[in-house]
């Protein structure tokens, strides 16, 4: 579980990131979850964008992704979700 200070730190780092995963009208499929999992394994901190064509609720989608992928939600802003999962060899040093 991330503390408030850690979430603020991650939000600052995620500000300049571009969305790595885009979710459209196909919603949260196995392939989207696999891609998100591999992106988290590689980057630790990623942005996920829900496109306008997506019918998913942003909070439900974020919670489902975090639960399925064992990740933490650092931020939900508009239709953008910032996800964090600590890697085996962490690149990000949390406060």
Number of C-alpha atoms within 10 A of each C-alpha: 8 13 11 10 11 15 20 15 15 22 18 11 13 19 10 9 13 11 15 15 17 15 20 16 12 11 16 15 9 9 9 16 16 12 13 21 18 12 16 21 18 12 16 20 26 24 24 19 22 23 15 11 11 17 13 18 10 18 13 10 16 23 14 15 21 16 12 11 17 12 21 20 21 24 18 17 10 9 15 17 23 23 25 25 20 18 14 8 8 12 12 14 8 13 10
